[in-house]
Amino acid sequence: MNSQSPSAGPLAASFRDPAGSLFPYQGRILRIVNALGAADLSAFLASPSGQKLMASGRVVPTRALNDAECAALLSDPAVRELYESRGGQMILEHERIDFPSFPYEWTAEMLHAAAQLTLDLARELLADGLGLKDATPYNVLFRGPEPVFIDVLSFERRDAGDATWLPYAQFVRTFLLPLLANQTYGLGLDQILMTRRDGLEPEEVYRWSKPLQRLRAPFFSLVSMPTWLGGKQKQGDASIYEKKLLKDTAKARFILDSVLNGLGKSLKGLAPVSGKSSVWSDYMTVNNNYTTDHFQAKQRFVGEALAEYPSRNVLDVGCNTGHFSAIAARSGAKVVGLDYDPVVLGEVWRAARGEKLEILPLAVNVTRPSPGTGWRNRECASFLDRAGGKFEAVLMLAVIHHMLVTERVPLEDILELAAELTTKLLIIEYVAPEDSMFRRLTRGRDELHKGLTVEVFEAACGRYFEIVRSQQVEGATRRLYLLRKRS
């Protein structure tokens, strides 16, 4: 372990899990584990299934620090204070996931993939007498388009005669019902999960549903039956949460397998379908104002810029179907692609997964980004807190006219944000007010932007960036810029 200076003050750490606390420390992701979690965790780390899952990357690679490493960490008073206050017995180090995201920023496809991973783990761990004690999307992050289970304190030793899966209701509330509401009513995951950490209750979805709908699958099993039976359950009856131990372990395993298989069938029926249309789903084919030659020139400009200035992390603002995100990813970058249209982002996710490109698509409108949420608005950091200074290159292609016109954000503020997000490069597209797409957005309010010229744009850029080069793209209305951030 490298020599490190002590922390300046108290360390921010997770607090919901009674078995331990996760905390960042000088670029590392560490976890303190206390007596409540040590035995279950050790069983997982030593199990064949646990080692296989970590080697495959489906569970975050994790190791327990040795005595010398722990002693070095505990020499920092802030670490020692946290360790002692949480009753620490061991310290873990996890692989750092490049860019953390939260379920309310995902597409339905991503929530579905996270649910499938959770069920797969629950099944595979059974062979080693292990299981999951909770099942929430907050146990999952994404490495590019692939889900990764990160909460190793969710694993527990199971009794072979236990026929119950205690996280059943939580899995339904946080995975299946949000997927059902998205599929049936078109509700975005941000509308569902931003203010509902524990997902949707069956009674809530029941109120939205129609009488005949309540009798059809999957409403009948996921919504109607729990609502009807819940009304008959006595308040305070804790028996429904108690383990049901059977002497016949084979029968217990059969029942448990049936429960997990039933959830798997429900999940399969809620899989998002590809090919859906939206306002922006055809932008790259029929609605983008580019001739074939001009679009190829734009591709070359971006590709050559990323080849000349290789970037490990790229943010693509307004990525649409991810065409330029893919160019960046093929150059070796880890890409976060933002768009507020979850339909096009679903296609980005499918394509990235199919081509194995490290692209993380997020349903984030950069003009109204995800705020800090959870306890004291600090539990889940805001998008801008996570993204600031994280990216070596930022792409803003065919997007700033939407920010200028639709969101009424001043040009100087857009460029200031870009400078906060990137550490090195900005590849940006200037769209003149006379451009047909610009005029379509203004809807007769052309006077508001008549002062926007190439000269004004370049002068505004000059406050934060140096112009490396520029290139005309579409007639006299669009120009591409490669900008380098001023030190």
Buried (B, 14 or more C-beta within 10 A) or exposed (E): EEEBEEBEEEBBBBEEBEBBBBBEBEEEBBBBBBEBBBBBBBBBBEBEBBBEBBEEBBBBEBEBBEEEBBEBBBEBEBBEBBBEEBBBBBBBBBBEBBBBBBBBBBBBBBBBBBBBBBBBBBBBBBEBBBBBBBBBBBBBBBBBBBBBBBBBBBBBBBEEBBBBBBBBBBBBBBBBBBBBBBBBEEBBBBBBBBEBBEBBBBEBBBEEBEEEBBEEEBBEBBBBEBBEEEEEEEEEEEEEEEEEEBEEBEEBBEBBEEBBEEBBEBBEBBBBEEEEEEEBBEBBEEEBBBEEEBBEBBEEBBBEBBEEBEBEBBBBBBBBBBBBBBBBBBBEBBBBBBBBBBBBBBBBBBBBBEEEBBBBBBBBBBBEBBEBBEEEEEBBBBBBBBBBEBBBBBBBBBBBBBBBBEEEBEBEEBBBBBBBBBBEBBBBBBBBBBBEBBBEBBEEEEEEBEEBEBEEBBEBBEEBBEEBEBBBBBEEBBBBBBBBBEE
